[in-house]
Amino acid sequence: MTYGAVGSFAPRNDLHSQDLVAQVCLVGPRDTDRPERWRVLVAWLIAPKNG
């Protein structure tokens, strides 16, 4: 859902992807078997379309 949110936000705000996406699992299946406690950091490099 995160990628969809950023992916739809960017073009609506005259931004585009710089093709650099990073995902870091802060708390995941190796840490807990409770998905509601999982935490992921997503970094997606976007820039103005004319810049």
N, CA, C and O atoms as a Tripos MOL2 file, in Angstrom:
@<TRIPOS>MOLECULE
protein
  204   203    51     0     0
PROTEIN
NO_CHARGES

@<TRIPOS>ATOM
      1 N           0.8210   -1.1910    0.0000 N.3       1 MET1
      2 CA          0.0000    0.0000    0.0000 C.3       1 MET1
      3 C           0.8680    1.2590    0.0000 C.2       1 MET1
      4 O           0.4900    2.2860   -0.5650 O.2       1 MET1
      5 N           2.0300    1.1660    0.6380 N.am      2 THR2
      6 CA          2.9220    2.3250    0.6860 C.3       2 THR2
      7 C           3.3850    2.7180   -0.7030 C.2       2 THR2
      8 O           3.3640    3.8960   -1.0570 O.2       2 THR2
      9 N           3.8040    1.7370   -1.4920 N.am      3 TYR3
     10 CA          4.2850    2.0360   -2.8380 C.3       3 TYR3
     11 C           3.1750    2.6340   -3.6880 C.2       3 TYR3
     12 O           3.4280    3.5370   -4.4850 O.2       3 TYR3
     13 N           1.9660    2.1510   -3.5320 N.am      4 GLY4
     14 CA          0.8390    2.7000   -4.2660 C.3       4 GLY4
     15 C           0.5570    4.1370   -3.8860 C.2       4 GLY4
     16 O           0.2440    4.9650   -4.7420 O.2       4 GLY4
     17 N           0.6690    4.4370   -2.5890 N.am      5 ALA5
     18 CA          0.4220    5.8050   -2.1170 C.3       5 ALA5
     19 C           1.4540    6.7730   -2.6800 C.2       5 ALA5
     20 O           1.0980    7.8400   -3.1800 O.2       5 ALA5
     21 N           2.7230    6.4110   -2.6020 N.am      6 VAL6
     22 CA          3.7670    7.2880   -3.1430 C.3       6 VAL6
     23 C           3.6690    7.3490   -4.6580 C.2       6 VAL6
     24 O           3.8120    8.4150   -5.2580 O.2       6 VAL6
     25 N           3.4220    6.1950   -5.2730 N.am      7 GLY7
     26 CA          3.3270    6.1400   -6.7250 C.3       7 GLY7
     27 C           2.2090    6.9900   -7.2880 C.2       7 GLY7
     28 O           2.3370    7.5150   -8.3940 O.2       7 GLY7
     29 N           1.1210    7.1400   -6.5640 N.am      8 SER8
     30 CA          0.0300    7.9920   -7.0440 C.3       8 SER8
     31 C           0.2310    9.4550   -6.6110 C.2       8 SER8
     32 O          -0.2270   10.3660   -7.3010 O.2       8 SER8
     33 N           0.9030    9.6830   -5.4890 N.am      9 PHE9
     34 CA          1.1770   11.0410   -5.0220 C.3       9 PHE9
     35 C           2.1180   11.7770   -5.9760 C.2       9 PHE9
     36 O           1.9020   12.9470   -6.2930 O.2       9 PHE9
     37 N           3.1600   11.0840   -6.4280 N.am     10 ALA10
     38 CA          4.1990   11.7210   -7.2490 C.3      10 ALA10
     39 C           3.6360   12.3960   -8.5020 C.2      10 ALA10
     40 O           3.8420   13.5980   -8.6710 O.2      10 ALA10
     41 N           2.9450   11.6890   -9.3760 N.am     11 PRO11
     42 CA          2.4670   12.3560  -10.5930 C.3      11 PRO11
     43 C           1.4320   13.4430  -10.3340 C.2      11 PRO11
     44 O           1.3600   14.4190  -11.0810 O.2      11 PRO11
     45 N           0.6320   13.2860   -9.2840 N.am     12 ARG12
     46 CA         -0.3560   14.3300   -8.9520 C.3      12 ARG12
     47 C           0.3230   15.6170   -8.5200 C.2      12 ARG12
     48 O          -0.2940   16.6820   -8.5490 O.2      12 ARG12
     49 N           1.5860   15.5340   -8.1200 N.am     13 ASN13
     50 CA          2.3180   16.7010   -7.6380 C.3      13 ASN13
     51 C           3.5070   17.0470   -8.5370 C.2      13 ASN13
     52 O           4.4910   17.6300   -8.0830 O.2      13 ASN13
     53 N           3.4020   16.6790   -9.8200 N.am     14 ASP14
     54 CA          4.4370   16.9600  -10.8180 C.3      14 ASP14
     55 C           5.8100   16.4350  -10.4060 C.2      14 ASP14
     56 O           6.8240   17.1070  -10.5980 O.2      14 ASP14
     57 N           5.8360   15.2330   -9.8420 N.am     15 LEU15
     58 CA          7.0750   14.5690   -9.4500 C.3      15 LEU15
     59 C           7.2200   13.2790  -10.2430 C.2      15 LEU15
     60 O           6.2410   12.7510  -10.7720 O.2      15 LEU15
     61 N           8.4450   12.7790  -10.3220 N.am     16 HIS16
     62 CA          8.6650   11.4930  -10.9760 C.3      16 HIS16
     63 C           9.7340   10.7130  -10.2140 C.2      16 HIS16
     64 O          10.5210   11.2770   -9.4540 O.2      16 HIS16
     65 N           9.7360    9.4270  -10.4370 N.am     17 SER17
     66 CA         10.6680    8.5370   -9.7480 C.3      17 SER17
     67 C          12.0610    8.6610  -10.3330 C.2      17 SER17
     68 O          12.2280    8.8010  -11.5450 O.2      17 SER17
     69 N          13.0540    8.6090   -9.4670 N.am     18 GLN18
     70 CA         14.4580    8.5810   -9.8930 C.3      18 GLN18
     71 C          14.9650    7.1370   -9.9230 C.2      18 GLN18
     72 O          16.1720    6.9010   -9.9860 O.2      18 GLN18
     73 N          14.0400    6.1760   -9.8780 N.am     19 ASP19
     74 CA         14.3570    4.7420   -9.9490 C.3      19 ASP19
     75 C          15.2350    4.2600   -8.8060 C.2      19 ASP19
     76 O          15.9930    3.3050   -8.9720 O.2      19 ASP19
     77 N          15.1470    4.8990   -7.6590 N.am     20 LEU20
     78 CA         15.8800    4.4430   -6.4830 C.3      20 LEU20
     79 C          14.8790    4.2320   -5.3600 C.2      20 LEU20
     80 O          14.3150    5.1860   -4.8230 O.2      20 LEU20
     81 N          14.6670    2.9730   -5.0160 N.am     21 VAL21
     82 CA         13.7510    2.6200   -3.9410 C.3      21 VAL21
     83 C          14.5050    1.7110   -2.9860 C.2      21 VAL21
     84 O          15.1520    0.7520   -3.4080 O.2      21 VAL21
     85 N          14.4180    2.0140   -1.7080 N.am     22 ALA22
     86 CA         15.0450    1.1690   -0.6870 C.3      22 ALA22
     87 C          14.0020    0.8090    0.3500 C.2      22 ALA22
     88 O          13.1660    1.6300    0.7270 O.2      22 ALA22
     89 N          14.0640   -0.4250    0.8030 N.am     23 GLN23
     90 CA         13.1450   -0.8880    1.8300 C.3      23 GLN23
     91 C          13.9680   -1.5710    2.9180 C.2      23 GLN23
     92 O          14.7660   -2.4640    2.6350 O.2      23 GLN23
     93 N          13.7700   -1.1480    4.1580 N.am     24 VAL24
     94 CA         14.4950   -1.7060    5.2890 C.3      24 VAL24
     95 C          13.4720   -2.2420    6.2780 C.2      24 VAL24
     96 O          12.5900   -1.5140    6.7340 O.2      24 VAL24
     97 N          13.5970   -3.4970    6.5980 N.am     25 CYS25
     98 CA         12.7030   -4.1200    7.5630 C.3      25 CYS25
     99 C          13.2340   -3.8240    8.9690 C.2      25 CYS25
    100 O          14.2570   -4.3730    9.3760 O.2      25 CYS25
    101 N          12.5390   -2.9570    9.7060 N.am     26 LEU26
    102 CA         12.9500   -2.5910   11.0600 C.3      26 LEU26
    103 C          12.5360   -3.6670   12.0660 C.2      26 LEU26
    104 O          13.3150   -4.0360   12.9440 O.2      26 LEU26
    105 N          11.3250   -4.1590   11.9330 N.am     27 VAL27
    106 CA         10.8090   -5.2730   12.7340 C.3      27 VAL27
    107 C          10.0220   -6.1380   11.7740 C.2      27 VAL27
    108 O           9.0920   -5.6590   11.1260 O.2      27 VAL27
    109 N          10.3770   -7.3900   11.6760 N.am     28 GLY28
    110 CA          9.7210   -8.2630   10.7150 C.3      28 GLY28
    111 C           9.5310   -9.6700   11.2300 C.2      28 GLY28
    112 O           9.6090   -9.9120   12.4340 O.2      28 GLY28
    113 N           9.2800  -10.6040   10.3200 N.am     29 PRO29
    114 CA          9.0010  -11.9880   10.7000 C.3      29 PRO29
    115 C          10.1270  -12.6490   11.5090 C.2      29 PRO29
    116 O           9.8670  -13.5550   12.3000 O.2      29 PRO29
    117 N          11.3410  -12.2110   11.3180 N.am     30 ARG30
    118 CA         12.4410  -12.7700   12.1100 C.3      30 ARG30
    119 C          12.3940  -12.3070   13.5650 C.2      30 ARG30
    120 O          12.9660  -12.9430   14.4490 O.2      30 ARG30
    121 N          11.6990  -11.1830   13.8010 N.am     31 ASP31
    122 CA         11.6320  -10.6140   15.1380 C.3      31 ASP31
    123 C          10.3680  -11.0100   15.8990 C.2      31 ASP31
    124 O          10.4000  -11.2140   17.1120 O.2      31 ASP31
    125 N           9.2560  -11.1150   15.1700 N.am     32 THR32
    126 CA          7.9720  -11.4430   15.8000 C.3      32 THR32
    127 C           7.0690  -12.1020   14.7650 C.2      32 THR32
    128 O           7.1520  -11.7960   13.5750 O.2      32 THR32
    129 N           6.2210  -12.9910   15.2130 N.am     33 ASP33
    130 CA          5.2710  -13.6370   14.3100 C.3      33 ASP33
    131 C           3.9360  -12.8890   14.2740 C.2      33 ASP33
    132 O           2.9430  -13.4000   13.7550 O.2      33 ASP33
    133 N           3.9230  -11.6770   14.8300 N.am     34 ARG34
    134 CA          2.7100  -10.8510   14.8510 C.3      34 ARG34
    135 C           2.8320   -9.7330   13.8110 C.2      34 ARG34
    136 O           3.4820   -8.7210   14.0720 O.2      34 ARG34
    137 N           2.2150   -9.9040   12.6370 N.am     35 PRO35
    138 CA          2.3400   -8.9240   11.5420 C.3      35 PRO35
    139 C           1.9840   -7.4990   11.9400 C.2      35 PRO35
    140 O           2.5320   -6.5570   11.3670 O.2      35 PRO35
    141 N           1.0980   -7.3130   12.8880 N.am     36 GLU36
    142 CA          0.7230   -5.9500   13.2860 C.3      36 GLU36
    143 C           1.8760   -5.2100   13.9580 C.2      36 GLU36
    144 O           1.8150   -3.9930   14.1340 O.2      36 GLU36
    145 N           2.9160   -5.9310   14.3280 N.am     37 ARG37
    146 CA          4.0980   -5.3060   14.9440 C.3      37 ARG37
    147 C           5.2420   -5.0900   13.9590 C.2      37 ARG37
    148 O           6.2570   -4.4860   14.3080 O.2      37 ARG37
    149 N           5.0850   -5.5740   12.7450 N.am     38 TRP38
    150 CA          6.1330   -5.3900   11.7440 C.3      38 TRP38
    151 C           6.2390   -3.9140   11.3790 C.2      38 TRP38
    152 O           5.2320   -3.2090   11.3180 O.2      38 TRP38
    153 N           7.4510   -3.4570   11.1400 N.am     39 ARG39
    154 CA          7.7040   -2.0660   10.7490 C.3      39 ARG39
    155 C           8.7130   -2.0490    9.6130 C.2      39 ARG39
    156 O           9.7570   -2.6970    9.6800 O.2      39 ARG39
    157 N           8.3840   -1.2980    8.5710 N.am     40 VAL40
    158 CA          9.2420   -1.2150    7.3880 C.3      40 VAL40
    159 C           9.4760    0.2600    7.0670 C.2      40 VAL40
    160 O           8.5500    1.0700    7.0980 O.2      40 VAL40
    161 N          10.7150    0.5890    6.7610 N.am     41 LEU41
    162 CA         11.0830    1.9310    6.3230 C.3      41 LEU41
    163 C          11.2420    1.8880    4.8090 C.2      41 LEU41
    164 O          12.0010    1.0770    4.2800 O.2      41 LEU41
    165 N          10.5230    2.7640    4.1160 N.am     42 VAL42
    166 CA         10.6040    2.8330    2.6590 C.3      42 VAL42
    167 C          11.1440    4.1880    2.2590 C.2      42 VAL42
    168 O          10.6200    5.2180    2.6850 O.2      42 VAL42
    169 N          12.1850    4.2000    1.4460 N.am     43 ALA43
    170 CA         12.7570    5.4420    0.9120 C.3      43 ALA43
    171 C          12.6490    5.3710   -0.6090 C.2      43 ALA43
    172 O          13.1130    4.4130   -1.2280 O.2      43 ALA43
    173 N          12.0370    6.3850   -1.2010 N.am     44 TRP44
    174 CA         11.8260    6.4060   -2.6450 C.3      44 TRP44
    175 C          12.2560    7.7780   -3.1350 C.2      44 TRP44
    176 O          11.6410    8.7840   -2.7810 O.2      44 TRP44
    177 N          13.2930    7.8280   -3.9370 N.am     45 LEU45
    178 CA         13.8270    9.0840   -4.4460 C.3      45 LEU45
    179 C          12.9390    9.5900   -5.5690 C.2      45 LEU45
    180 O          12.8040    8.9480   -6.6110 O.2      45 LEU45
    181 N          12.3300   10.7600   -5.3420 N.am     46 ILE46
    182 CA         11.5050   11.4000   -6.3660 C.3      46 ILE46
    183 C          12.0100   12.8240   -6.5680 C.2      46 ILE46
    184 O          12.6560   13.3940   -5.6890 O.2      46 ILE46
    185 N          11.7150   13.3840   -7.7160 N.am     47 ALA47
    186 CA         12.2070   14.7210   -8.0500 C.3      47 ALA47
    187 C          11.1670   15.4270   -8.9200 C.2      47 ALA47
    188 O          10.3040   14.7800   -9.5120 O.2      47 ALA47
    189 N          11.2520   16.7410   -8.9930 N.am     48 PRO48
    190 CA         10.3450   17.4890   -9.8870 C.3      48 PRO48
    191 C          10.5320   17.0300  -11.3330 C.2      48 PRO48
    192 O          11.6440   16.7070  -11.7510 O.2      48 PRO48
    193 N           9.4510   17.0060  -12.0790 N.am     49 LYS49
    194 CA          9.5170   16.5700  -13.4770 C.3      49 LYS49
    195 C          10.4260   17.4600  -14.3170 C.2      49 LYS49
    196 O          11.0740   16.9770  -15.2460 O.2      49 LYS49
    197 N          10.4820   18.7310  -14.0080 N.am     50 ASN50
    198 CA         11.2850   19.6470  -14.8100 C.3      50 ASN50
    199 C          12.6380   19.9510  -14.1690 C.2      50 ASN50
    200 O          13.2840   20.9380  -14.5220 O.2      50 ASN50
    201 N          13.0660   19.1150  -13.2360 N.am     51 GLY51
    202 CA         14.3190   19.4110  -12.5490 C.3      51 GLY51
    203 C          15.3150   18.3240  -12.5590 C.2      51 GLY51
    204 O          16.4030   18.4790  -12.0050 O.2      51 GLY51
@<TRIPOS>BOND
     1     1     2 1
     2     2     3 1
     3     3     4 2
     4     3     5 am
     5     5     6 1
     6     6     7 1
     7     7     8 2
     8     7     9 am
     9     9    10 1
    10    10    11 1
    11    11    12 2
    12    11    13 am
    13    13    14 1
    14    14    15 1
    15    15    16 2
    16    15    17 am
    17    17    18 1
    18    18    19 1
    19    19    20 2
    20    19    21 am
    21    21    22 1
    22    22    23 1
    23    23    24 2
    24    23    25 am
    25    25    26 1
    26    26    27 1
    27    27    28 2
    28    27    29 am
    29    29    30 1
    30    30    31 1
    31    31    32 2
    32    31    33 am
    33    33    34 1
    34    34    35 1
    35    35    36 2
    36    35    37 am
    37    37    38 1
    38    38    39 1
    39    39    40 2
    40    39    41 am
    41    41    42 1
    42    42    43 1
    43    43    44 2
    44    43    45 am
    45    45    46 1
    46    46    47 1
    47    47    48 2
    48    47    49 am
    49    49    50 1
    50    50    51 1
    51    51    52 2
    52    51    53 am
    53    53    54 1
    54    54    55 1
    55    55    56 2
    56    55    57 am
    57    57    58 1
    58    58    59 1
    59    59    60 2
    60    59    61 am
    61    61    62 1
    62    62    63 1
    63    63    64 2
    64    63    65 am
    65    65    66 1
    66    66    67 1
    67    67    68 2
    68    67    69 am
    69    69    70 1
    70    70    71 1
    71    71    72 2
    72    71    73 am
    73    73    74 1
    74    74    75 1
    75    75    76 2
    76    75    77 am
    77    77    78 1
    78    78    79 1
    79    79    80 2
    80    79    81 am
    81    81    82 1
    82    82    83 1
    83    83    84 2
    84    83    85 am
    85    85    86 1
    86    86    87 1
    87    87    88 2
    88    87    89 am
    89    89    90 1
    90    90    91 1
    91    91    92 2
    92    91    93 am
    93    93    94 1
    94    94    95 1
    95    95    96 2
    96    95    97 am
    97    97    98 1
    98    98    99 1
    99    99   100 2
   100    99   101 am
   101   101   102 1
   102   102   103 1
   103   103   104 2
   104   103   105 am
   105   105   106 1
   106   106   107 1
   107   107   108 2
   108   107   109 am
   109   109   110 1
   110   110   111 1
   111   111   112 2
   112   111   113 am
   113   113   114 1
   114   114   115 1
   115   115   116 2
   116   115   117 am
   117   117   118 1
   118   118   119 1
   119   119   120 2
   120   119   121 am
   121   121   122 1
   122   122   123 1
   123   123   124 2
   124   123   125 am
   125   125   126 1
   126   126   127 1
   127   127   128 2
   128   127   129 am
   129   129   130 1
   130   130   131 1
   131   131   132 2
   132   131   133 am
   133   133   134 1
   134   134   135 1
   135   135   136 2
   136   135   137 am
   137   137   138 1
   138   138   139 1
   139   139   140 2
   140   139   141 am
   141   141   142 1
   142   142   143 1
   143   143   144 2
   144   143   145 am
   145   145   146 1
   146   146   147 1
   147   147   148 2
   148   147   149 am
   149   149   150 1
   150   150   151 1
   151   151   152 2
   152   151   153 am
   153   153   154 1
   154   154   155 1
   155   155   156 2
   156   155   157 am
   157   157   158 1
   158   158   159 1
   159   159   160 2
   160   159   161 am
   161   161   162 1
   162   162   163 1
   163   163   164 2
   164   163   165 am
   165   165   166 1
   166   166   167 1
   167   167   168 2
   168   167   169 am
   169   169   170 1
   170   170   171 1
   171   171   172 2
   172   171   173 am
   173   173   174 1
   174   174   175 1
   175   175   176 2
   176   175   177 am
   177   177   178 1
   178   178   179 1
   179   179   180 2
   180   179   181 am
   181   181   182 1
   182   182   183 1
   183   183   184 2
   184   183   185 am
   185   185   186 1
   186   186   187 1
   187   187   188 2
   188   187   189 am
   189   189   190 1
   190   190   191 1
   191   191   192 2
   192   191   193 am
   193   193   194 1
   194   194   195 1
   195   195   196 2
   196   195   197 am
   197   197   198 1
   198   198   199 1
   199   199   200 2
   200   199   201 am
   201   201   202 1
   202   202   203 1
   203   203   204 2
@<TRIPOS>SUBSTRUCTURE
     1 MET1         2 RESIDUE 1 A MET
     2 THR2         6 RESIDUE 1 A THR
     3 TYR3        10 RESIDUE 1 A TYR
     4 GLY4        14 RESIDUE 1 A GLY
     5 ALA5        18 RESIDUE 1 A ALA
     6 VAL6        22 RESIDUE 1 A VAL
     7 GLY7        26 RESIDUE 1 A GLY
     8 SER8        30 RESIDUE 1 A SER
     9 PHE9        34 RESIDUE 1 A PHE
    10 ALA10       38 RESIDUE 1 A ALA
    11 PRO11       42 RESIDUE 1 A PRO
    12 ARG12       46 RESIDUE 1 A ARG
    13 ASN13       50 RESIDUE 1 A ASN
    14 ASP14       54 RESIDUE 1 A ASP
    15 LEU15       58 RESIDUE 1 A LEU
    16 HIS16       62 RESIDUE 1 A HIS
    17 SER17       66 RESIDUE 1 A SER
    18 GLN18       70 RESIDUE 1 A GLN
    19 ASP19       74 RESIDUE 1 A ASP
    20 LEU20       78 RESIDUE 1 A LEU
    21 VAL21       82 RESIDUE 1 A VAL
    22 ALA22       86 RESIDUE 1 A ALA
    23 GLN23       90 RESIDUE 1 A GLN
    24 VAL24       94 RESIDUE 1 A VAL
    25 CYS25       98 RESIDUE 1 A CYS
    26 LEU26      102 RESIDUE 1 A LEU
    27 VAL27      106 RESIDUE 1 A VAL
    28 GLY28      110 RESIDUE 1 A GLY
    29 PRO29      114 RESIDUE 1 A PRO
    30 ARG30      118 RESIDUE 1 A ARG
    31 ASP31      122 RESIDUE 1 A ASP
    32 THR32      126 RESIDUE 1 A THR
    33 ASP33      130 RESIDUE 1 A ASP
    34 ARG34      134 RESIDUE 1 A ARG
    35 PRO35      138 RESIDUE 1 A PRO
    36 GLU36      142 RESIDUE 1 A GLU
    37 ARG37      146 RESIDUE 1 A ARG
    38 TRP38      150 RESIDUE 1 A TRP
    39 ARG39      154 RESIDUE 1 A ARG
    40 VAL40      158 RESIDUE 1 A VAL
    41 LEU41      162 RESIDUE 1 A LEU
    42 VAL42      166 RESIDUE 1 A VAL
    43 ALA43      170 RESIDUE 1 A ALA
    44 TRP44      174 RESIDUE 1 A TRP
    45 LEU45      178 RESIDUE 1 A LEU
    46 ILE46      182 RESIDUE 1 A ILE
    47 ALA47      186 RESIDUE 1 A ALA
    48 PRO48      190 RESIDUE 1 A PRO
    49 LYS49      194 RESIDUE 1 A LYS
    50 ASN50      198 RESIDUE 1 A ASN
    51 GLY51      202 RESIDUE 1 A GLY
